C-alpha cells in the first residue's frame, strides 16, 4: 500500500439518482434550534476491565439511542453509574 497515492479523482464521481428510500425521517428525533440532538444510553452491551500499570479501570460498552450496536462505545463504568443509574438496575 505504500505505492498507492492518497489522491481522489473527480472521474470517480457519479451522478446521484434520487430514491425515496434515501430520505431520512427526522420526526422521531427531537432536533434543537442549533441543529443538535440529545443522545441517551439505551443499554449496556458488554463489560470489561482495562489493566493499567498500577490500577484497573472498569468499562462498559454502551449502546446509544438513534444508533445501532456498531456505534456503541466503551465508557467508564463509574461515570455511567453516576449519570445513568437506571442502566445498572440488576
C-alpha positions in Angstrom: 0.0 0.0 0.0 3.0 2.3 0.2 3.0 2.6 -3.6 -0.7 3.8 -3.7 -1.2 7.5 -3.7 -3.7 9.2 -1.4 -5.5 11.0 -4.3 -9.2 11.5 -5.1 -10.1 11.8 -8.8 -13.1 13.6 -9.9 -13.6 11.0 -12.6 -14.7 8.6 -9.8 -17.8 10.7 -9.1 -21.2 9.5 -10.4 -24.5 11.4 -10.8 -26.8 11.0 -7.9 -30.1 9.2 -8.7 -32.9 10.3 -6.3 -34.5 7.5 -4.4 -37.4 7.7 -1.9 -35.6 5.2 0.4 -32.8 7.7 0.9 -35.0 10.2 2.7 -34.4 10.3 6.4 -37.4 10.7 8.7 -36.4 13.1 11.4 -39.8 13.3 13.0 -38.8 10.8 15.8 -35.6 12.7 16.6 -36.0 16.0 18.5 -33.6 18.4 16.9 -32.7 21.6 18.7 -32.6 25.0 17.1 -28.8 24.8 16.8 -29.2 21.5 14.8 -28.1 19.3 17.7 -29.9 16.4 19.4 -29.6 14.6 22.7 -28.3 11.1 22.7 -29.2 8.9 25.7 -27.8 5.5 26.5 -30.2 2.6 25.8 -28.5 -0.4 27.3 -25.2 -2.0 28.3 -23.8 -4.5 25.8 -20.6 -5.7 27.5 -18.3 -5.2 30.4 -14.5 -5.2 30.6 -11.7 -4.4 32.9 -8.8 -2.4 31.5 -5.5 -3.1 33.3 -3.2 -0.1 33.6 0.2 -0.1 35.2 -0.9 0.4 38.8 -4.7 0.1 38.7 -7.7 -1.5 36.9 -10.5 0.5 35.3 -13.9 -1.0 34.8 -15.5 -0.2 31.4 -18.9 -0.8 29.9 -19.9 -0.9 26.2 -22.9 1.4 25.8 -25.5 1.3 23.0 -26.8 4.8 22.4 -30.2 6.0 21.2 -30.6 6.7 17.5 -27.5 4.5 16.8 -27.1 0.8 16.1 -24.8 -1.6 18.0 -21.9 -1.0 15.7 -21.7 2.6 17.0 -21.5 1.5 20.7 -18.7 3.0 22.7 -16.7 2.0 25.7 -17.3 4.3 28.7 -16.1 4.4 32.3 -18.5 2.4 34.5 -18.1 4.8 37.4 -19.2 7.8 35.2 -22.1 5.8 33.6 -23.3 4.7 37.1 -23.3 8.3 38.3 -25.0 9.8 35.3 -27.4 6.9 34.3 -28.1 4.7 37.3 -31.2 3.2 35.6 -28.9 1.2 33.3 -27.5 -0.7 36.3 -30.7 -2.0 37.9 -29.8 -5.7 38.0 
